[in-house]
Amino acid sequence: MPIDAYSWRENQIVPMLDEDEWQSMEPLLHASVTAVKTYRAENGCNLAEAKLGVETEMERRYFELTGTKVPSYESIYYPRRSNYGRFCPTCSKPFRTPKAPFCAECGHKN
């Protein structure tokens, strides 16, 4: 079950996927990129139009896991909980990386 946590890349709270959830999403993400490329080639459209013209299994799976729509294809690479560190005891935001020596938000040191 995803947990909501602050994403530094998105600058907002997003559903973070655990490793099992991420493993189920990763192949679907690659298939989605292929589907968009194919749609573009077949329809002669730009990338933004192709993304709107293709609903992929990745989007359906992400909604199934999180209850939210995929914000963008690019952002789906980032809500992986293992990419972030522990939650800061002071401000409750995750450290930017698992090895971060301090919280980038409030400065709390490990």
C-alpha positions as CSV (number, residue, x, y, z in Angstrom):
1,M,0.0,0.0,0.0
2,P,1.5,3.3,-1.0
3,I,2.3,5.9,1.7
4,D,1.9,9.6,1.1
5,A,5.2,11.4,1.5
6,Y,6.8,14.6,0.3
7,S,8.6,14.4,-3.1
8,W,11.4,16.8,-3.6
9,R,11.1,16.5,-7.4
10,E,7.4,17.1,-7.4
11,N,7.5,19.7,-4.6
12,Q,4.4,18.1,-3.1
13,I,3.1,15.1,-1.2
14,V,2.6,12.1,-3.5
15,P,1.8,8.4,-3.0
16,M,5.2,6.6,-2.7
17,L,5.4,3.1,-4.0
18,D,7.2,0.4,-2.0
19,E,9.5,-2.0,-3.8
20,D,6.9,-4.6,-4.7
21,E,4.6,-2.0,-6.1
22,W,7.5,-0.4,-8.0
23,Q,8.5,-3.8,-9.5
24,S,4.9,-4.3,-10.8
25,M,5.0,-0.7,-12.3
26,E,8.4,-0.7,-14.0
27,P,7.7,-3.0,-16.9
28,L,4.4,-1.2,-17.5
29,L,6.2,2.1,-17.6
30,H,8.5,0.8,-20.3
31,A,5.6,-0.6,-22.3
32,S,3.8,2.8,-22.0
33,V,6.8,4.6,-23.5
34,T,6.7,2.2,-26.4
35,A,2.9,2.6,-26.9
36,V,3.3,6.4,-27.0
37,K,6.1,6.2,-29.6
38,T,4.0,3.8,-31.7
39,Y,1.0,6.2,-31.5
40,R,3.1,9.1,-32.6
41,A,4.5,7.2,-35.5
42,E,1.1,6.0,-36.6
43,N,-0.7,9.4,-36.2
44,G,2.1,11.8,-37.0
45,C,1.4,13.8,-33.8
46,N,3.6,15.5,-31.2
47,L,4.5,14.0,-27.9
48,A,1.8,15.9,-25.9
49,E,-0.9,14.7,-28.2
50,A,0.3,11.1,-28.2
51,K,0.3,11.0,-24.4
52,L,-3.3,12.2,-24.4
53,G,-4.2,9.7,-27.1
54,V,-2.9,6.6,-25.4
55,E,-4.3,5.1,-22.1
56,T,-1.8,2.5,-20.9
57,E,-1.8,-0.3,-18.5
58,M,0.7,1.7,-16.4
59,E,-1.8,4.4,-15.9
60,R,-4.5,1.9,-14.9
61,R,-2.1,0.1,-12.5
62,Y,-0.9,3.4,-10.9
63,F,-4.5,4.4,-10.3
64,E,-5.3,1.0,-8.9
65,L,-2.4,1.2,-6.4
66,T,-2.7,4.9,-5.4
67,G,-6.2,6.0,-6.2
68,T,-4.8,9.0,-8.2
69,K,-4.1,9.6,-11.8
70,V,-0.5,9.6,-13.1
71,P,0.6,13.2,-12.9
72,S,2.9,12.9,-15.9
73,Y,4.9,10.2,-17.5
74,E,8.1,11.8,-16.3
75,S,7.1,12.0,-12.7
76,I,6.2,8.3,-12.4
77,Y,9.9,7.5,-12.1
78,Y,10.2,9.3,-8.8
79,P,7.6,8.2,-6.3
80,R,9.7,5.1,-5.3
81,R,10.0,5.1,-1.5
82,S,13.5,3.4,-1.5
83,N,14.9,6.4,-3.4
84,Y,14.4,8.6,-0.3
85,G,15.8,8.4,3.2
86,R,14.2,8.0,6.6
87,F,11.5,10.5,7.7
88,C,12.9,13.5,9.6
89,P,12.0,13.5,13.3
90,T,11.7,17.3,13.2
91,C,9.7,18.2,10.1
92,S,8.5,14.7,9.0
93,K,9.7,15.0,5.4
94,P,11.9,12.3,4.0
95,F,15.6,12.8,3.7
96,R,16.4,13.4,0.0
97,T,18.4,10.1,-0.2
98,P,18.9,7.1,1.9
99,K,22.5,8.3,2.7
100,A,21.7,12.0,3.3
101,P,23.4,13.2,6.5
102,F,20.8,15.9,7.2
103,C,17.3,17.0,6.3
104,A,17.3,19.4,3.4
105,E,14.0,20.9,4.6
106,C,14.9,21.9,8.2
107,G,18.6,21.0,8.6
108,H,18.1,18.3,11.2
109,K,21.3,16.2,11.3
110,N,21.3,12.4,11.5
